Amino acid sequence: MKESIKRVAAVITGDMPDRAPIFDLLRNDAVLEHFSGRRLTFENAQEVVYEAYAPAIDATRPAVRMPDREATLTLEEGREQRNYRWTSWTQHKAYRDAESYALIKRKEFDASDPSAWDSGRQTSLEDSLRELDEERNKLGEVFFVPGIAGPGLMDIYGEVGLEAFSYFLADCPDIIIQLLERNTVRAVTLASHYPEDHGIVAGFLGDDIAFNSGPLLSPAWLREHYLHRLTRIVSAWHAKGIKVLFHSDGNLNAILDDLVDAGIDGLNPIEVLAGMDIADIHRRHPHLFMAGGIDVSQLLPFGSPAAVKDAVNRAIDAAEGRIMIGSSTELNNDVPLDNFLALREAVLENVY
């Protein structure tokens, strides 16, 4: 769509765009085929997927995926990985007990310094920036928000699963806290080495820290151990001129003020069925930009096009120019084409 990059940049930097941008991940065969005008196959996916993005939406974030063949793989360490058409699942890593977990992690701590910078990390940074340029070129006029490093709480519990993580947090809390600190030091160190010509307006800092019912851990624990580390990381990205779009699924209301105090500039995906309210967020923090806000668990897959358009119009009105409209995670194959077209039409008709 015309002037997408200018439109998205306006929202991110606090200016009023001509209309709300559309922000999403397209993992929907019907939508991709409609906007590319071609049938999607495994053989032509690299062309068709990217051809569909610019006519369909204004902005996206990691990762633009290709369809995959369904398969079950066994990884080197024996864990199972299941690949589906648009997603994958990897078996959690198992430790015998908390003592074994702590012992292995302490050995990893002794083996590396997260603040160290060497030729390997420099090469990795240069490679990632080169890949970013390649992604921008493929997407054309679509504004791409690249991933940036954060505290990585999701990585810590994601390695072992929430049940084992809960035991480890109770039995060896010092290890969990040290992992958070190491992730924080690593992220700050990485940010400090970004070149001045990185060209990134905003980065996507993803860290799922909430259920639909509220934060994953108590607000008190998050304030003591997580949020001040997030503040350090956000400050490091700000020092490089990069605004931070923070992503977490779930209900963040109990710590929303803390997240804003940590310095985040934007929030995604705004899960309305989890209790996140666009009007309330905008009223409490009018400078904060939002991305998402249209329910993809019930409304987009099962609602009528008229209901979708109504939700889009209400979201745009509530945010007063501080929102990029999109699904509350990603546009998956459960969403009928007519409902995405209704979302897009409502946005295009609602000119500021």
C-alpha angles and dihedrals in degrees: 000000000000120000094358094147092050091046094051093044089055092057093046095049096045101258126126114258125207089254139344112290120233111240121187152120112249111219096146122109096206094050094046092049093046095053097038093044089223137100110255117236134165088251098054099031096109089060102035098047094052092041090058099051102070097049092044108043145011103224143015142176137209125346125032098187134198121220113265134206113252111254143143116230133188112222124217094264091050099258120137124242121193119198120201130182096273105007144028139215127211124197114247120254112256126218122189093236143326092281091056091046092051093046094051093045093050089053089052089050091053092048099057142032113217091204094055119108120199140158091276094058091043091053090048091052092048090049092051092050090049090050089049090055090049091051092050090051092051093048094047110184093009113107109235120206105200125210119263130191122265140168090294101217087151090056091052096052092032092063094061106016128252096279096055090039090056091054092046091049089055098041102037108014092159089067093053091048092047090050089053091049093049091050089050094050090046092051094047091048091050093049092050091059097052110118119244091245095057091125095212116143096179136003131210112237106189121192119144105215103157144064122212087264096052143290119350090234129024117286088238092057092046091050092049099044113012115030099055088052090050087052091056092050095046089050090053092053091045089053086062092049094254119137117216125234104193117208127199129145119223137036111330098167095113091059102025093109089050092052090052090047087053086063105253114160100199141020132216146220100001100207101209095187088056089059102268109142120199095205092049093048092049092046092051096042111018094173092058116099120214133209123198121007101157112107114244097179097068115350103051097041099038109017128092123260088248091055090049092052091049092052091049093050092048091049093050093048092047095051097048095213097323099104142081106206120229147119119302091252116347139333101258132182093268090073113091116230091239091060094052090047088052091052091049094045092051091052094047092049094049100078117175 
